[in-house]
Amino acid sequence: MPSSPDPTTSSEPLDSLILHTTDNAVSWITLNRPEAMNAVTWDQRERIIALLDEASGDPDVRAVVITATGKGFCAGADLRGAPAAGERVPGDVARTVRRGAQRLISAVLDCEKPVIAAVNGTAAGIGAHLAFACDLVIAAEPATFIEVFVRRGLVPDGGGAYLLPRLIGPMRAKELMFFGDAVSAADAERLGLVNRVVPADDLERTAREWAQRLAAGPTRVLALTKQLVNASLEADRATAFAAEAAAQEINMTTADANEGVAAFVERRAPSYRGR
């Protein structure tokens, strides 16, 4: 729930709390507030959303990694630093959720570049949903995932009730959300919430290797494939097949599609440029 502004967060430059670099066509977004387990404030959330939007429109960015410093990936939402609110009226809470947590998760799902979560530690509440919204999730062995909302008497937000049933089915999703128990990285992998669990010292290297492979791939193919897979969970067969055909039509106008076919015919490795 909202609390008084935190003088620590208000005095630190935003660029130091959400680090950003672009390296070899990979946009690295790093939550850097380890003393707060990287709980995300209003302005930090807006910064992440903006960086994801920029990645979509930048042809020189071909993959994104979201990670964090310290022992926590993201402990959830920290509403300190949010614009001051007056007396609450009906509709305020729903509006806050739509403009806040839901926009963050949508920014990940709608990003036109593949997004990897490199989860270094605890991912709780919206922090867990931030990871689950990513296209690929790599977790360090010490990482844990917690649907913490029930512990606070709150309904899950940030798309949790949308994401989890699609990842692990409704019964498993209810188990995690009803009890709010911490899920280890190993159990998260077994359930299908993460792709790979690695030793903590190998997390950055593995994320970098995966991101570089994605960045070297046919970027528009990956974007269209992401859209097809995400939309397929809500579409009937006819709609999904029509979307697939349309995506193939669009993709065949790209230079990378021509390069892929030419490389196959010429029996050589393709060299994709993301165009």
C-alpha positions as CSV (number, residue, x, y, z in Angstrom):
1,M,0.0,0.0,0.0
2,P,1.2,3.6,-0.5
3,S,3.6,4.9,2.1
4,S,5.5,8.1,2.7
5,P,8.2,9.1,0.2
6,D,11.6,7.5,0.8
7,P,14.3,10.1,1.0
8,T,16.9,7.5,-0.1
9,T,15.2,6.8,-3.4
10,S,14.3,10.4,-4.1
11,S,17.9,11.6,-3.7
12,E,19.5,8.9,-5.9
13,P,19.6,9.5,-9.7
14,L,17.2,7.2,-11.6
15,D,20.0,6.1,-13.9
16,S,21.9,4.7,-10.9
17,L,18.8,2.7,-9.8
18,I,18.0,1.2,-13.2
19,L,21.3,0.6,-15.0
20,H,21.2,0.4,-18.8
21,T,23.8,-0.6,-21.3
22,T,23.7,-1.9,-24.9
23,D,26.4,-4.4,-25.7
24,N,26.7,-6.3,-28.9
25,A,23.1,-5.5,-29.9
26,V,21.8,-6.6,-26.4
27,S,20.0,-4.2,-24.2
28,W,20.8,-4.9,-20.5
29,I,18.4,-3.6,-18.0
30,T,19.6,-4.0,-14.4
31,L,17.7,-3.2,-11.3
32,N,20.2,-1.7,-8.9
33,R,18.6,-1.1,-5.5
34,P,20.0,-4.1,-3.6
35,E,19.4,-2.6,-0.2
36,A,15.7,-2.9,-0.9
37,M,15.9,-6.2,-2.7
38,N,15.2,-4.2,-5.9
39,A,11.6,-3.4,-5.0
40,V,10.5,-1.2,-7.9
41,T,9.3,2.3,-7.3
42,W,7.0,4.2,-9.6
43,D,9.7,6.1,-11.4
44,Q,11.9,3.0,-11.8
45,R,8.9,1.1,-13.3
46,E,8.4,3.9,-15.8
47,R,12.1,3.8,-16.7
48,I,11.9,0.0,-17.4
49,I,8.8,0.5,-19.5
50,A,10.5,3.2,-21.5
51,L,13.7,1.1,-22.1
52,L,11.6,-1.8,-23.3
53,D,9.7,0.5,-25.7
54,E,13.0,1.9,-27.0
55,A,14.3,-1.6,-27.6
56,S,11.3,-2.4,-29.7
57,G,12.0,0.6,-32.0
58,D,15.7,0.4,-32.2
59,P,17.0,-1.7,-35.1
60,D,20.4,-1.9,-33.4
61,V,18.9,-3.7,-30.4
62,R,18.1,-7.4,-31.1
63,A,17.6,-8.9,-27.6
64,V,17.0,-7.7,-24.1
65,V,18.1,-9.0,-20.7
66,I,16.5,-8.0,-17.4
67,T,18.5,-8.8,-14.3
68,A,19.4,-7.2,-10.9
69,T,22.2,-6.7,-8.4
70,G,22.5,-8.1,-4.9
71,K,20.5,-10.9,-3.4
72,G,17.2,-10.0,-4.8
73,F,15.9,-9.9,-8.4
74,C,12.8,-7.9,-7.4
75,A,10.9,-8.0,-4.1
76,G,7.8,-6.5,-5.7
77,A,6.3,-3.0,-6.0
78,D,7.5,-0.2,-3.8
79,L,5.0,2.7,-4.1
80,R,7.3,5.2,-2.5
81,G,8.0,8.0,-4.9
82,A,4.6,7.7,-6.6
83,P,2.7,10.9,-7.4
84,A,0.8,12.1,-4.3
85,A,-2.8,11.0,-4.2
86,G,-5.7,12.8,-2.7
87,E,-8.7,11.1,-1.0
88,R,-9.4,7.7,-2.5
89,V,-12.5,7.3,-4.5
90,P,-14.0,4.2,-6.2
91,G,-12.0,3.3,-9.2
92,D,-8.7,4.6,-7.9
93,V,-7.2,1.2,-7.1
94,A,-8.2,-0.4,-10.4
95,R,-6.8,2.6,-12.2
96,T,-3.5,2.4,-10.3
97,V,-3.2,-1.3,-11.2
98,R,-3.9,-0.7,-14.8
99,R,-1.4,2.2,-15.1
100,G,1.2,0.5,-13.0
101,A,1.8,-3.2,-12.6
102,Q,-0.2,-4.2,-15.7
103,R,1.6,-1.7,-17.9
104,L,5.0,-3.1,-16.7
105,I,4.0,-6.7,-17.6
106,S,2.5,-5.6,-20.9
107,A,5.7,-3.8,-21.8
108,V,7.6,-7.1,-21.5
109,L,5.0,-9.1,-23.3
110,D,4.7,-6.6,-26.1
111,C,8.4,-5.9,-26.6
112,E,9.3,-6.7,-30.2
113,K,12.6,-8.1,-29.2
114,P,13.1,-11.4,-27.2
115,V,13.4,-10.7,-23.5
116,I,15.5,-12.9,-21.1
117,A,15.1,-12.7,-17.3
118,A,18.3,-13.5,-15.5
119,V,17.0,-14.1,-12.0
120,N,19.7,-13.7,-9.4
121,G,17.7,-14.0,-6.2
122,T,14.3,-13.5,-4.7
123,A,11.5,-12.6,-7.2
124,A,8.3,-11.8,-5.2
125,G,5.0,-10.4,-6.2
126,I,5.3,-8.2,-9.2
127,G,8.9,-9.2,-9.3
128,A,8.0,-12.8,-10.0
129,H,5.5,-11.7,-12.6
130,L,8.2,-9.6,-14.3
131,A,10.3,-12.7,-14.7
132,F,7.4,-14.9,-15.8
133,A,6.4,-12.4,-18.5
134,C,9.8,-12.7,-20.1
135,D,10.3,-15.0,-23.1
136,L,13.0,-17.0,-21.5
137,V,14.0,-17.3,-17.8
138,I,17.4,-18.3,-16.4
139,A,17.6,-18.6,-12.7
140,A,20.5,-18.8,-10.4
141,E,20.4,-21.7,-7.9
142,P,19.7,-19.5,-4.9
143,A,16.8,-17.8,-6.6
144,T,13.2,-18.2,-5.2
145,F,9.8,-17.2,-6.6
146,I,7.0,-16.1,-4.2
147,E,3.4,-15.3,-4.9
148,V,3.5,-13.1,-1.9
149,F,0.1,-11.4,-2.4
150,V,-2.0,-13.8,-0.2
151,R,0.4,-13.2,2.7
152,R,-0.7,-9.5,2.6
153,G,-4.3,-10.2,2.1
154,L,-4.2,-9.0,-1.5
155,V,-5.4,-10.3,-4.8
156,P,-2.5,-11.0,-7.2
157,D,-1.9,-8.3,-9.7
158,G,0.6,-7.5,-12.4
159,G,-1.0,-10.2,-14.6
160,G,-0.3,-13.1,-12.2
161,A,-3.6,-14.8,-12.7
162,Y,-3.1,-14.5,-16.4
163,L,0.5,-15.6,-16.7
164,L,0.7,-18.5,-14.2
165,P,-2.2,-20.7,-15.6
166,R,-0.7,-20.4,-19.0
167,L,2.7,-21.5,-17.8
168,I,1.8,-24.3,-15.4
169,G,-1.9,-24.8,-15.5
170,P,-4.7,-23.6,-13.3
171,M,-4.3,-26.1,-10.5
172,R,-0.6,-25.4,-9.9
173,A,-1.2,-21.7,-10.3
174,K,-3.8,-21.8,-7.6
175,E,-1.5,-23.8,-5.3
176,L,1.2,-21.1,-5.6
177,M,-1.3,-18.2,-5.2
178,F,-3.4,-19.7,-2.4
179,F,-0.5,-20.6,-0.1
180,G,2.2,-18.0,-1.1
181,D,5.0,-20.5,-0.4
182,A,8.5,-19.8,-1.7
183,V,9.4,-21.9,-4.7
184,S,13.0,-22.8,-5.2
185,A,14.8,-22.4,-8.5
186,A,14.9,-26.1,-8.9
187,D,11.2,-26.5,-8.3
188,A,10.4,-23.6,-10.6
189,E,12.3,-25.4,-13.3
190,R,10.4,-28.6,-12.6
191,L,7.1,-26.8,-12.8
192,G,8.0,-25.1,-16.0
193,L,8.3,-21.5,-14.7
194,V,12.0,-21.2,-15.7
195,N,14.0,-22.6,-18.6
196,R,17.3,-23.2,-16.9
197,V,18.9,-23.2,-13.5
198,V,22.6,-22.4,-13.2
199,P,25.1,-21.8,-10.4
200,A,25.0,-18.2,-9.3
201,D,28.5,-17.5,-10.7
202,D,27.3,-18.7,-14.2
203,L,24.2,-16.6,-14.4
204,E,25.6,-13.6,-16.2
205,R,27.7,-15.7,-18.6
206,T,24.7,-17.9,-19.5
207,A,22.4,-15.0,-20.0
208,R,25.0,-13.3,-22.2
209,E,25.4,-16.5,-24.3
210,W,21.7,-16.9,-24.8
211,A,21.3,-13.2,-25.6
212,Q,24.1,-13.2,-28.1
213,R,22.5,-16.2,-29.9
214,L,19.2,-14.3,-30.1
215,A,20.9,-11.1,-31.2
216,A,22.6,-13.0,-34.0
217,G,19.3,-14.5,-35.2
218,P,16.6,-13.2,-37.6
219,T,15.1,-10.5,-35.4
220,R,11.8,-10.1,-37.2
221,V,11.3,-13.8,-37.2
222,L,11.7,-13.8,-33.4
223,A,9.3,-10.9,-33.0
224,L,6.7,-12.5,-35.2
225,T,7.1,-15.9,-33.5
226,K,6.7,-14.3,-30.1
227,Q,3.5,-12.6,-31.2
228,L,2.2,-15.9,-32.6
229,V,2.9,-17.9,-29.5
230,N,1.5,-15.3,-27.1
231,A,-1.7,-14.9,-29.2
232,S,-2.2,-18.6,-29.7
233,L,-3.1,-19.1,-26.0
234,E,-6.3,-17.0,-26.6
235,A,-7.1,-17.9,-30.2
236,D,-9.0,-20.8,-31.9
237,R,-7.3,-22.8,-34.5
238,A,-8.6,-20.9,-37.5
239,T,-7.5,-17.6,-36.0
240,A,-4.1,-19.0,-35.1
241,F,-3.5,-20.4,-38.5
242,A,-4.6,-17.2,-40.2
243,A,-2.1,-15.3,-38.0
244,E,0.6,-17.7,-38.9
245,A,0.1,-17.3,-42.6
246,A,0.0,-13.5,-42.2
247,A,3.2,-13.6,-40.2
248,Q,4.9,-15.7,-42.9
249,E,3.8,-13.3,-45.6
250,I,5.2,-10.3,-43.6
251,N,8.5,-12.1,-42.9
252,M,9.1,-13.1,-46.5
253,T,9.6,-9.4,-47.2
254,T,12.6,-9.1,-44.9
255,A,16.3,-9.3,-45.9
256,D,16.9,-12.0,-43.2
257,A,14.4,-14.3,-44.8
258,N,16.1,-14.0,-48.2
259,E,19.4,-14.5,-46.5
260,G,18.2,-17.6,-44.7
261,V,16.9,-19.2,-47.9
262,A,20.0,-18.3,-49.8
263,A,22.3,-19.7,-47.1
264,F,20.3,-23.0,-47.2
265,V,20.6,-23.2,-51.0
266,E,24.3,-22.3,-50.9
267,R,25.0,-24.7,-48.0
268,R,26.5,-22.1,-45.7
269,A,25.8,-20.5,-42.4
270,P,23.4,-17.6,-42.6
271,S,24.5,-14.1,-41.6
272,Y,21.4,-12.3,-40.2
273,R,21.4,-8.5,-39.8
274,G,18.0,-8.0,-38.1
275,R,16.5,-6.4,-41.1
